Amino acid sequence: MKFLRALIFVIVGVFLQLTLAELFRIGDVAPDIFLIALLLLAFTEPPETILILAAVGGFALDIFNPTYIGISVIAYTTGAFLIGNSRINLYSQTHFAFESAVLFLSTLVVYVIFAVLIPNEGRFLVRLVDIPLGEAFYTTVFSMPLLLLAGRRSYAA
Amino acid sequence: MIQRTKISRKRLLLIYSTIILIAILLNSLGEVTKNSIASNCVSTVFYPFRYGWNTMRSFKNYREENLRLKRELANLRVVVDRLLKYEKENERLKKILNFKEEKGVSLLLGEIVGRGVPRYSGSAVVNVGAKDGVRKNLPAIVPEGVIGKVVHVNARSSVVQLITAPGFRASAMDRRSRVVGILQPKRTGQLIMSEVPLTEDVQPGDEIVTSGLGGVFPKGLRIGYVVDVSANPDRIFKNIEIMPFADAAGIEELFILLGSGETDSL
């Protein structure tokens, strides 16, 4: 039941990523709502669950672009792996600054993977550095109100 | 705690590696296979939504169809009611026509236009009167049998005292044993035949007809059948209960028997 709830949460995250994220696009970057959803899930779910849900969500995003099927799975699973690992190894309590740093790093890694694995002619440096940095920064800023809210609720629990 | 963390790390790494492997495999598939996987997944994922949408649409269609059928049913019900009415009327008129032909006597058809005339309790008003040849004390009959007699005549209407009216009296006879008695109504809508001595032979099921005595009804008109025979408390006469063939409460038309005489060879 708990897993089902988490799965629904991820599905909603994917849906928002496909629809809402584009509304907040500034230039080349848009917030990664799916990754924020994974980070929020990490407050309550074990890392293994986050990993599986990241794979499911990545696959769901991939099926809308079948040419690169599997790439979102790799990218988001890696992002979720970083989130899960940080939860196990670095910090077991929720902390706003720490969560923001983890999200920044995860988004950066996810978009670097996209830049490397998705073939694109030209602008390689922009895609490898500028876009991942912009995505990471924008996603982190975008997630702040949600992280604050989730952190408070987590403390209260 | 340290051991638990180690196990978690190992498990996490294992799951991660497996997922990455599967993802790489997926990515290395041919374009056609990738497209087929994607389209299958999309159709599977969206199937419940599509199913729900189709179900909702069909429900809407069912609702509209249901309303249309209800309207149609209401219209048809009106038509059926009308047809049933015509059918009944047709049967009744056919019966009347046959009866008239069978009897070969002069019958005047009258339609009942009123009931329960104050002076004549248990009577019916028919739309034929003196101008049509109706006279007082003429018998009124229906295809089933005797229904009453004319007690009052106007120019264009007449009052018929029905056999179930409190003051109705007629001379009756058992068709089988020829026993004669006086017919009069009971409160229950049935009739009784009185003045029949205990020694006379009257059995349940016997048919009762008019006797021709009394000067109103010709001999042999059907009245009803015997349902019960018992001894009166005075132990002189029989108590004979008769169920009339004609339903006085349900008739809509009746015949005035203009030409008198025996209607049955007996």
Interface residues (C-beta under 8 A of the other chain):
Chain A: P46 P47 E48 L51 I52 A55 G58 F59 A60 D62 I63 F64 P66 T67 Y68 I69 G70 I71 V73 I74 T77 T78 F81 G84 N85 I88 N89 L117
Chain B: T5 S8 R9 R11 L12 I15 Y16 I19 I20 I22 A23 I24 L25 L26 N27 S28 L29 E31 K34 N35 I37 A38 S39 C41 V42 V45
